[in-house]
Amino acid sequence: MKTKLLLSALFVSALMQAQTYTNNTTVVIPDPVAPGVCGNSITNPSAPGISSINVPISAIITDPTTLTINLNLTHVWVGDVIAVLETPAGTNCALIKRIPSTTDAGCGSGSDFVGANTLSFNSANATPVPTTNPVPAGNYAPTGTTTYPAAISLCNLTTFLNGVQINGDWKINAYDTGVGDVGEITSWSIVYTGLSGEEFVFSNAISVLGNPFENELVVKVNNLSTTSAIVNLYSVDGKLVNKTTLTNFEESTSIETSKLTHGVYLLIAEIDGVAQKAIRVIKK
């Protein structure tokens, strides 16, 4: 009875928990080279610092509020910075754009970004990033100028994210548009809460490629440094109905499920000896 209650709780937990993907590798934002000081007065603009996160799930964003971008920057002089969010499809827009320059050659705010202060961007947020020094952590709307560079528009996350396929490489492209002040992308993360039992499901360690499934359940280990992986499949009454040891961590593995009855199952993987977050799967 205790096992059944625990598994029921895990079914709910598997659907309710936010999925978070993080890149903690520091990336330098290259400083441009004079002549010029700020904006389009600089004749030798720098390339962006680029940080990527791979999201291994296949789901369409139908509610933009289910995706949050947490961004940590270190930079002297806020007005220099443009932070562009790029989707796996290559579409992009700015979360931060030369706050709050009003001219193409303006230098904007002299406040600083501090790496420990997380800037959280979500389509439900309405508060602009302030020019308080240092810029505090908080929940913000995309903020910045409509001037230079015209090719980079400020994000409207409601329209920008709606209908986007979340699977693939997301990027933060960070530009420095002012000479002499330097900074970096300290870290950033993608938090997604939009999965349901009718969608692709996953944990940070293993992904299920196709849910609901039919005669084969296809799984893939997300981390190539994994040394051992076991997939346990439980029925709703807590019975272990399949146990498969994975041997190929570079490609997906198909688990034979033709003898299983239609219904809901709970997949719990053991990666390197550690039980992972439960995943609810459905056999059609």
N, C-alpha and C positions, 0 to 999 in steps of 0.2 A: 504493500500500500504506500509506504514512504517513497519507494522508487517511482510509482505512478505519479504521485503528487509532485515529486521533484521534476520529472520529465515534463509534466504539464506546465510547470512554472518556466521551464527552459524554453518551451514552445513560444510562450508569450515574450520572454526575454529576447529570444532570437529575432523577433520582429520589431521590438521596441527600441533596442539599443542603437545609438548613432554609430555609423561607420566612419572612422577617421583615418586619413592618410596624411603623412607628415614627411617633409624634407627638412632635416636639421643641419644640412651642410651649408656652411657660410659661403655666400657668393659675393664677390666684390662688384660694386657698381662703378664701372670705369669713369674717371673724371675726364671731361673734354679738355681740349688744348686751345689756348689763346692763339690768335686774337679773338676778342669778344669777351663778354662777361656773363651774360645770361640770355636764355632763350635764343631767338634767331639772330642775335648779334654775334653768336659764335660761329665761325666759319668752318670749324673742324669738329662737328658733333661726334660724340663717342658712341660706340656700339653698346647695346644693353648688357647688363648682367642677367643671366638667364638661369632660373631654377625650375626643375621639372618634378612633377609627381605623376606616377602612373596609377590610374584607378582601374582595377581589374574586373569591374562588374559591367554588365550590359543592361542598362536601364535608361529610359527616356525621362528627362525631368519634365513633369507636368505641373508641379507646384514649385516655383522658384524659391519659396521660403524654406524648402527642405535642404538647400545647399548654402553653406556658410564658408567663407574664405577667411581664415585667420592669418594675419600677416604681421611679422616682426621685422622692423627695419632699424638700422642704426645709420643716421646721417645727420651731419651738421648742415643746417639751412634747409628747412622743409620745402621752400619754394623752388629748389633745384630739382626735386624728384618727380618722376613720372613712373607709376607702377601699373603695368598693363597686365590684365588677366587674359590668357589665351586658352581657348577650348581645344579639345582634341581635333576638332574639324578645322582649326586655324582661324576662327573668328576671334576678334579681340576688342577690348575696350579698356579704358583706364579706371582703376579704383582710386588712384591719386594722380592729380595732374597739376603740377606747379602751383600749389596752394599759396596765396590766392591771387596770382598774377592777373592783371587786367589788360596788359599789353603784350605783344609778341616778344619784346625784349626785356620785359619786367623780371625782377629777381624774386618776387613773392615774399613769403614769410621767412624771417630769420630764425624761427624756432627750430628745435632739434627733434628728430626721432630717436628714441631710446629703445634698444633691442629687447629689453625686458617687458616693454609695454605692448601688449597684443592689440592690434587693430582688427576688429571683427566686422566683416562686411556681409550683409544679408539684405535681400530685397525688401524685407519688412522694416528695416531701419530707416529713420528719417533724419537723424542728427548728423550734421556735417562734421568732418574732422576739424577740430579747433586749432587755433594758432597759439594755444597756451604753450609755454616753454618749461619743460619738455612736453611734447604732445602726450596726453594721458592715454592709458588703455581704455577701450570702450567699444560700444556697438555703434557702428557708423554707416552712413550712406556714402557711396562714391562722391568724392569731393575734389573740386578744382576748377580750372579755367576753361573757357571755351575758345581761347586763343591758341597760339602756337604750341605744338604742331597741329595743323588742321586735320592731318590724316589720322590722328588718334582722338577718338571721341570719348567723352566721359560716359561711364556705364550707366544705363538704366537696367538694373539687374532683373527687373520683372520681365521685360521684353527680351533682354539678351539671353537669359538662361532658359526661357520657356521653349520646350521642344528639343533641347540639346541632348545628344547621346553622351552619357557620362563616361563611357568606356574609353580608355586611352590616356595619352600624355597631356596633362594640363601644365601650363607654364605661367610663371611670373617673369615678365620682361621689365627690368627696372633700368631707367635712364637717368643720367645726371645731366641737367641742362644748365649748370652753372660752374664756372671755372674756380678751382681752388678749395672747394669743400668736398670731402669724400665720405663714403658710407658703404653699406653692404646690406644684402638680404640676410638677416640673421637666421630666420627659419620661416616656414609657413605650412599651413595644413588645409585640407579640404574635409569638411564634415558634411556627411550626407545622411538624411533621415527619411528618405522617400521610398524605401523598399517595403513591399508587402508580400504576402504569401504567394501572389500570382506573378511575381517578378523573379528575375535572376537573384540568387542569394549567395552569401559568402561570409567568411570571416577574414580577418587580416592574414591568416595563414593558408587558407584553402578556399577555392572557388568552385561552385557548382555551375557547370556550363549548360544551362537549360533547365528551367523549372516552370511548370510541371514537366516530368519526364515520362517516358513510356517503358520500353524494354531494356533500356540502358541508362544508367546514371553516370554522367560524365563529370569528372572532378579534375582539378589541377592544383598542384601545390604552388603557392605564390612566391616562395623564397627558394632560389636555387641553392642556397647554402644548407638547406635541410638535409639531414642525414638519415632520418627514419620517419615514416608516415603510415599511419593505420587509420582506415575509415570504418567507423562503426555505425550501423544503421539500425535504429530502434523503431518498433511499432508503437502505437499510441498507448498500449497497455504495458509498455516497458520491456518488451521482449527483444533481445538482440536477434535480428533476422539476417544480418549480413555483416561479415567482418573481412575487410580486404586490406592486405598490405601493399602499399604502392612501392614500385621500384624505379619508375621513370619520373624524375622531377623536372625534366625539361619540357615534356609534352603532357597532354591530358591523358587520363586513364578512363576507360569505359568499364563500368561495373555491371555485370549481368543481373537484371532485375525482372526478367520475364515471368518468374514464378511468384513474384510478390503480388498480392491483391491490390486493387485500386484503393487509394486513400492517402492519409497524411503520415509521414514518417519524420523521425528526428535523426539528423546526421551529426555525430560528434567525432571529430578527428583527433587523433593523438599525434602531435608533431614533436619529434625529438623527445618523446616520453611525456609531453605535457598535453593534457586535455584542452581542447580549444572551445571557443564559443559555439553554442549549439546553433544548428541551421535547420530550419523547417523546410522539408521538401514534399512534393505531392506527386504521386503516381496517377496518371490519367487512366 
